[in-house]
Amino acid sequence: MSGNQGQGTDTRAQGVYVQSLARGLAVIRAFDADAPALSLSDVARRTGLTRAAARRFLLTLVELGYVRTDGRLFTLTPRVLELGFAYLSSLSLPEIAAPHLEALVERVHESASVSVLDGADVVYVARVPTSRIMTLAITIGTRFPAHATSMGRVLLAAQSPRPRVELRALTDRTVTDPAVLDRELDAVRDNGFCVVDEELELGLRSIAVPIRDAAGAVVAAANVSSRAGSVDLVHDVLPDLRVCAAAIEADLGRIG
């Protein structure tokens, strides 16, 4: 985070910072899963823009096809996926991970995924589902708070220094004490895996392991998720999950 902030400060000092671009992106990011449809006032409040400025950006995005409106509410269109597709499609990781996740799912009969860390969130880049076990649908590009997920904790545990993130409670079991989370992350780093029990959603348990590049750096995490009580994740799933991660790492090393 500090590196990005420093870069922003440098570009402002050099006079090359394009404020209108930053504001336009802020308008797009104002929409999320909790607020997929926003009024003009909502967008202005969420971005800190004036209503007049927010209106100009929204109407420009409507003209470009990234936003639609019924005259009162604004929503994003599927075209916004183009903004992230170039990044996701340039990654070799999703294509490499997919067959190994499929093989893992065949063995454990539970959903499996690979995610990367983006700030305080994990972003899904590969997934092979079985039955739907969450109330929220998970697709490529889905984001969840890292602190409440097994993959997120694996990725946070590998960071040095560890970023400070907002510890929002998603269930009554979510860890929200920074000291407790630090101890959890220490254990994850030492054990090489993480189990999260109903902290993201009640009834959901998951186990995750790191995926490392050829230099040994943790670049992603793989997990298996299941309904609470349906399987012993450490005894029955962890060995196969580690085999899957090792296979992905081997393939990454061949192209690295």
C-alpha positions in Angstrom: 0.0 0.0 0.0 2.8 2.4 0.9 4.4 1.9 -2.5 1.3 2.8 -4.3 0.8 5.9 -2.2 4.4 7.0 -2.8 3.9 6.6 -6.5 0.8 8.7 -6.4 2.7 11.4 -4.5 5.5 11.4 -7.1 3.1 11.7 -10.0 1.3 14.6 -8.4 4.6 16.3 -7.8 5.6 15.7 -11.4 2.4 17.1 -12.7 1.4 13.9 -14.5 -1.4 12.8 -12.2 -4.7 12.7 -14.1 -7.3 13.6 -11.5 -10.3 13.0 -13.8 -9.2 9.4 -14.4 -8.9 8.8 -10.7 -12.3 10.2 -10.1 -13.8 8.2 -12.9 -12.4 5.0 -11.4 -13.7 6.0 -8.0 -17.2 6.3 -9.5 -16.9 2.7 -10.8 -15.6 1.4 -7.5 -18.5 3.1 -5.6 -20.7 0.1 -6.8 -20.2 -3.2 -4.9 -22.1 -6.3 -3.9 -23.9 -4.5 -1.1 -24.9 -1.6 -3.3 -25.2 -2.7 -7.0 -27.7 0.1 -7.8 -26.9 3.7 -6.7 -28.6 7.0 -7.1 -26.7 10.2 -8.1 -26.6 11.3 -4.4 -25.3 7.9 -3.4 -22.4 8.0 -5.8 -21.6 11.6 -4.8 -21.6 10.6 -1.1 -19.5 7.5 -1.6 -16.9 9.2 -3.8 -16.8 12.6 -2.1 -17.6 14.3 -5.4 -20.1 17.0 -5.9 -23.4 16.0 -7.4 -22.6 17.9 -10.6 -19.2 16.1 -10.9 -20.7 12.7 -10.1 -23.4 13.3 -12.7 -20.8 14.1 -15.4 -18.8 11.0 -14.7 -21.9 8.7 -14.5 -23.3 10.0 -17.8 -19.9 9.6 -19.5 -19.8 6.0 -18.2 -23.3 5.5 -19.5 -22.2 6.8 -22.9 -19.2 4.4 -22.9 -21.4 1.5 -22.0 -20.0 0.8 -18.5 -23.0 2.0 -16.6 -26.8 1.9 -17.3 -29.5 4.0 -15.8 -33.3 3.9 -15.5 -33.3 7.6 -15.0 -33.0 7.4 -11.2 -30.7 4.6 -10.3 -27.4 3.7 -11.9 -25.9 0.2 -12.2 -22.7 -1.3 -13.7 -23.0 -3.3 -16.9 -21.0 -6.5 -17.7 -18.7 -4.3 -19.9 -16.8 -3.3 -16.7 -15.4 -6.8 -16.7 -13.2 -5.7 -19.6 -11.3 -3.5 -17.3 -10.1 -6.5 -15.3 -10.0 -9.1 -18.0 -6.8 -7.9 -19.5 -5.1 -8.5 -16.1 -6.7 -11.8 -15.4 -6.2 -13.1 -18.9 -2.5 -12.2 -18.8 -2.0 -14.4 -15.8 -0.7 -17.8 -16.4 -1.9 -18.9 -13.0 -5.6 -19.5 -13.7 -5.0 -21.7 -16.7 -2.3 -23.6 -14.9 -4.4 -24.1 -11.8 -7.6 -25.2 -13.5 -6.7 -28.9 -14.3 -5.1 -29.4 -10.9 -8.2 -28.0 -9.1 -10.4 -30.3 -11.2 -8.3 -33.3 -10.2 -8.5 -32.2 -6.6 -12.3 -31.8 -6.7 -12.6 -35.3 -8.1 -10.7 -36.7 -5.2 -12.2 -34.8 -2.3 -15.7 -34.1 -3.8 -15.7 -30.5 -2.4 -15.3 -27.1 -4.2 -11.7 -25.8 -4.7 -10.4 -22.4 -5.6 -7.2 -20.3 -6.1 -7.0 -16.7 -5.0 -4.5 -13.9 -5.0 -4.2 -11.0 -2.5 -5.3 -7.5 -3.6 -4.9 -5.0 -0.7 -7.2 -6.2 2.1 -9.1 -8.7 -0.1 -8.6 -12.0 -1.8 -9.6 -12.2 -5.4 -10.7 -15.5 -7.0 -8.7 -16.3 -10.2 -9.6 -20.0 -10.5 -12.5 -22.1 -9.2 -14.0 -25.5 -9.6 -17.3 -25.8 -7.7 -19.3 -28.8 -6.7 -22.6 -27.9 -5.1 -23.2 -24.4 -4.0 -22.5 -24.1 -0.3 -22.7 -20.4 0.2 -25.5 -17.9 0.0 -23.2 -15.7 -2.1 -22.2 -16.9 -5.6 -18.5 -17.2 -6.2 -17.1 -16.5 -9.6 -13.8 -15.5 -11.1 -13.1 -12.0 -9.8 -15.1 -12.4 -6.6 -13.6 -10.6 -3.6 -13.8 -11.4 0.1 -12.1 -9.7 3.1 -8.8 -11.6 3.5 -8.9 -11.7 7.3 -12.1 -13.9 7.3 -11.0 -16.4 4.7 -8.5 -19.3 4.8 -6.8 -18.2 1.6 -6.6 -14.7 2.8 -4.9 -15.7 6.0 -2.4 -17.8 4.1 -1.6 -14.8 1.9 -1.5 -12.3 4.8 0.7 -14.6 6.9 3.3 -14.5 4.1 3.5 -10.7 3.9 6.4 -8.8 5.5 5.5 -6.5 7.0 1.9 -7.6 7.4 -0.6 -5.1 6.2 -3.1 -3.7 8.8 -6.6 -4.4 7.6 -10.0 -3.5 8.9 -11.3 -6.5 10.9 -14.9 -6.4 10.1 -17.2 -9.0 11.7 -19.0 -11.1 9.0 -20.4 -13.6 11.4 -20.3 -13.9 15.2 -17.3 -16.1 14.8 -15.1 -13.7 12.8 -11.8 -12.7 14.5 -11.8 -9.0 15.0 -9.1 -8.6 17.6 -5.8 -7.7 15.8 -3.7 -9.5 18.5 -5.7 -12.7 18.0 -5.4 -12.4 14.2 -1.6 -11.9 14.5 -1.3 -15.1 16.6 -3.5 -16.9 14.0 -1.2 -15.7 11.2 1.9 -16.8 13.0 0.4 -20.3 13.4 -0.6 -20.3 9.7 3.0 -19.4 8.7 4.5 -22.1 10.9 2.0 -24.8 10.0 1.8 -24.1 6.3 -2.0 -24.2 6.2 -5.0 -22.5 7.5 -8.5 -23.6 8.6 -11.3 -21.0 8.9 -14.4 -22.1 10.6 -17.6 -20.2 9.9 -15.9 -16.7 10.0 -16.9 -15.7 6.4 -20.3 -17.3 6.5 -22.1 -19.5 9.0 -22.1 -23.1 8.0 -18.9 -22.7 5.8 -15.5 -24.1 6.6 -12.4 -24.0 4.5 -8.8 -25.0 4.5 -6.0 -23.3 2.4 -2.3 -23.7 1.6 0.1 -21.4 -0.1 1.2 -21.5 -3.7 4.8 -20.4 -4.2 6.7 -19.3 -7.3 10.1 -20.6 -8.3 11.9 -18.2 -5.9 9.8 -19.5 -3.0 7.6 -16.4 -2.6 3.9 -17.0 -1.9 2.0 -15.7 -4.9 -1.4 -17.3 -4.4 -3.3 -19.7 -2.2 -5.5 -22.7 -2.9 -8.4 -23.9 -0.8 -11.1 -26.4 -0.4 -14.4 -25.3 1.2 -17.2 -27.4 2.6 -20.2 -27.4 4.8 -19.3 -27.3 8.5 -19.2 -30.8 9.9 -19.3 -32.6 6.5 -15.6 -33.6 6.4 -12.4 -33.5 8.5 -10.5 -30.9 6.5 -7.1 -31.5 8.1 -7.2 -35.3 8.0 -9.2 -36.0 4.8 -8.5 -32.9 2.6 -5.1 -31.4 3.5 -2.9 -34.1 2.0 -4.7 -33.8 -1.4 -4.7 -30.1 -1.2 -1.0 -30.0 -0.7 -0.5 -32.3 -3.7 -2.6 -29.9 -5.8 -0.6 -26.9 -4.7 2.7 -28.7 -5.4 1.6 -29.6 -8.9 0.6 -26.0 -9.6 4.0 -24.8 -8.2 5.8 -27.3 -10.5 4.0 -26.0 -13.5 4.6 -22.4 -12.6 8.3 -23.2 -12.2 8.4 -24.7 -15.7 7.2 -21.4 -17.3 8.9 -19.1 -14.8 
